[in-house]
């Protein structure tokens, strides 16, 4: 009973910390909160939104790829990292995609990149 209570409190604390950090660090367009103070200008907000959108698309593609691998058995996943801890694999893919997409999108929205598009 005590373990269940501790687990419940941990979930509540994680939710509170997650909500506070997203409200503090993400643009208001992402969190759908028009009352919050927006610390980003329009260009920075567009960059963050585009990076998150591109990364989400890549994560869906990675999930579908791993699903196809599991369905058709392209490799043996018994005793592998993806079978034991799939969260680690997906978090690693997400982090790599966020970094890659940030650099490609910020290059697109730089003064040099914007002048090439026109």
N, C-alpha and C positions, 0 to 999 in steps of 0.2 A: 504494500500500500504506500509506503514512504517512497519507494523507488518510482512509482507511478506519479506521485505528487512532484517529485524532483524533476522528472521528465516533462511534466506539464509546465512547470515553472520555467524550465530551460527553453521550451518552445515559445512561451510568452515573451521571455527576455530576448530571444533571437528575433522575434517578430518586431518588438519595439525598437531594437537596435537597427534592424534592417530598414524600418520605416523612417527613422530619424536620419540615417545615412543617405537614403535615396532622396529624401526631401532636401537635404543639405547639399548634395553634390550633383544631382541631376537637374537639367533645365526643367522649367515648369511645364513645357509642352510634353515632356516624356511622362511625368507623373500626374498630369491632368489636374494641376492645382494652380488656378489663376490667382489666388490670393498670396501665394508665396513670393518672396523677393527673388528675382532672377539675377544671379550674379554673372550670367553670360550675355554677351551681345548676340545679335541675330546670326552672325557668321559662326560663332562658336556653338550656338544651339543647333544650327543646321549640321555642323560637323558631327556633333555628338549623336544626333538623331540618325544621320546616315550611317555612322559607324555601327550603332546598335542594330539598325535594320539589316545592314549587310551581314553582320555577324550572326544574326538570327537566321537568315536564309542559309548560311553555311552550316549552322548547327542542325537545322532540319535536314539538309542534304547528308551530313555525317550520320545522323540517326537513321535515315533511310538506307544508307550504305551499309551500316552495321547490321541493320535488320535483314537486308538481302544476304549478307555474309552468313548470318545465323540460319536463315531459312534454307539456303542452298548448300550450307556446310563447306564454304570455300577453304576454310582452315579450321583446324581443331582448336576449339576455345576452352577445352577442359584444362584446368590448372593454369590458365593464362591470366594476365592482369585484367583484361577486359571482362572476363567472366567473374573474377573475384571482386574487383572494384571498378565497375563501369563509370562511376562518377568521376574518378580520377582522370580517365581518358577523356571524357566529355568536357570537364573543366579545363584540361590542358588544351584541347582543341579550341575551346571558347577563348581562352587567354591568348593563344597564338593568333586567332582570327581577329580579336579586338586590336592587338598590336599592329598586325599587318594592315587591317582596314583603316586604323587611325592614320598611319603614315600615307596610305594611298589617297584617302579622302582629304587630309589636311594639305597634301600636295595639290589636289584639285582646287581647293578653296584658297590657296595662296595667291598673292598678287601675280606671280609669274604664271601660275596655272590658269587663272581667270583671264589673263590677257591672251593666252593661246587659244582659249575656247571661242573668243569673239571674232 
